């Protein structure tokens, strides 16, 4: 439980004005992250969008006019999915404009013989420290090589 409470330690978030500020602020701070927003949105902003130490910028728009190098731009679901999965998930699945992965309930526990959707299998692999994207790419390469040799 203590490790999960440190899920966002060392991360500094900035919330765009279109995202749900209150629940994101509560969740990010509960798991050790820092968070702020534009001071024109609401009182309580602790740093501005121009802060170069921001690591994650939460947006809910398909495209952005300007982006800062060395900052991850993700949709709000990334925060909630990380908490549900109890690990920091790859940000590439949550980039602005990307179709988001399906919601996986943290309350469902599959038993032996149950159907486990591919998204849940990928999540389980990530939780074990495996990298399912790499193994998928390796399998595709092997299939191509097999086709060439036949």
C-alpha positions in Angstrom: 0.0 0.0 0.0 2.9 2.4 0.8 4.4 1.9 -2.6 1.1 2.7 -4.2 0.8 5.9 -2.2 4.1 7.0 -3.8 2.8 6.3 -7.4 3.2 9.9 -8.5 6.1 11.0 -6.3 8.6 13.0 -8.3 6.0 13.9 -10.9 4.8 17.5 -11.5 1.4 17.8 -13.3 -0.2 20.8 -15.0 -3.9 20.6 -15.7 -5.4 22.3 -18.7 -8.6 24.2 -18.1 -10.8 21.6 -19.8 -10.0 18.7 -17.5 -11.8 17.9 -14.3 -9.6 19.8 -11.8 -11.0 18.7 -8.5 -10.9 14.9 -8.9 -7.5 15.0 -10.7 -6.0 17.2 -8.0 -7.3 15.0 -5.2 -6.0 11.8 -6.9 -2.6 13.2 -7.9 -1.9 14.6 -4.5 -3.1 11.5 -2.7 -0.5 9.5 -4.6 2.4 11.9 -4.0 2.4 14.1 -7.1 2.4 17.8 -7.3 -0.3 19.6 -9.3 -1.3 23.0 -10.5 -3.4 24.8 -13.1 -3.7 28.3 -14.7 -4.3 30.8 -12.0 -7.2 32.4 -14.0 -9.2 29.1 -13.6 -9.3 29.0 -9.9 -7.4 30.1 -6.8 -4.7 27.8 -5.4 -2.4 27.5 -8.4 1.1 26.9 -7.2 3.1 27.2 -10.4 2.4 28.3 -14.0 2.3 26.4 -17.3 5.7 27.8 -18.2 7.4 26.0 -15.3 10.1 23.9 -16.9 10.0 21.2 -14.2 6.5 20.0 -15.2 6.7 16.4 -16.2 3.0 15.7 -17.2 0.5 18.0 -18.8 -3.1 16.7 -18.6 -5.2 17.7 -21.6 -8.5 16.7 -23.0 -8.2 18.0 -26.6 -7.2 16.1 -29.7 -4.5 18.5 -30.7 -2.4 21.2 -29.1 -1.0 24.4 -30.6 2.2 24.3 -28.7 4.0 21.6 -26.8 7.0 21.8 -24.5 9.9 19.3 -25.0 10.6 17.0 -22.0 6.9 17.0 -21.0 4.4 14.2 -21.4 1.0 15.2 -22.7 -1.7 12.8 -21.6 -5.4 12.5 -21.3 -7.0 12.5 -17.8 -7.8 8.8 -18.0 -4.0 8.0 -17.6 -4.1 9.2 -14.0 -7.1 7.1 -13.0 -5.9 4.0 -14.9 -2.5 4.2 -13.2 -4.2 4.3 -9.8 -6.4 1.4 -10.7 -3.5 -0.6 -12.1 -1.2 0.4 -9.1 1.6 1.2 -11.6 2.6 4.0 -13.9 1.3 2.9 -17.3 2.9 3.7 -20.6 1.9 7.3 -21.6 1.9 6.4 -25.3 -1.6 4.8 -24.9 -2.9 8.1 -23.5 -1.5 10.8 -25.8 -3.9 13.6 -26.9 -6.1 12.5 -29.7 -5.4 8.8 -29.2 -8.3 6.4 -28.8 -8.1 5.5 -25.2 -7.8 1.9 -23.9 -11.1 0.4 -22.6 -11.8 0.8 -18.9 -10.8 -2.2 -16.8 -12.5 -2.4 -13.5 -10.1 -2.8 -10.6 -12.8 -4.8 -8.8 -12.9 -7.7 -11.2 -10.8 -10.7 -10.3 -10.7 -13.5 -12.9 -10.6 -17.1 -11.9 -8.9 -20.0 -13.8 -10.8 -20.6 -17.0 -12.3 -17.2 -17.2 -11.9 -15.1 -20.4 -9.3 -12.4 -19.9 -9.5 -9.6 -22.5 -6.2 -8.8 -24.3 -6.1 -5.4 -22.6 -6.2 -7.1 -19.2 -3.5 -9.5 -20.2 -1.3 -6.6 -21.2 -1.9 -4.9 -17.9 -1.1 -8.1 -16.0 2.2 -8.4 -17.9 3.1 -4.8 -17.1 2.3 -5.4 -13.4 4.8 -8.3 -13.5 7.4 -6.0 -15.0 7.2 -7.5 -18.5 7.0 -5.4 -21.6 4.2 -6.9 -23.8 4.8 -4.4 -26.7 8.3 -5.8 -27.1 7.2 -9.4 -27.2 4.4 -8.6 -29.7 7.0 -6.9 -32.0 9.4 -9.9 -31.6 6.5 -12.3 -32.6 5.7 -10.2 -35.6 9.4 -10.2 -36.7 9.6 -14.0 -36.2 6.4 -14.5 -38.4 7.9 -12.3 -41.2 11.1 -14.3 -41.1 9.2 -17.6 -41.1 7.3 -16.4 -44.2 10.6 -15.5 -46.0 12.2 -18.9 -45.3 9.2 -20.9 -46.7 
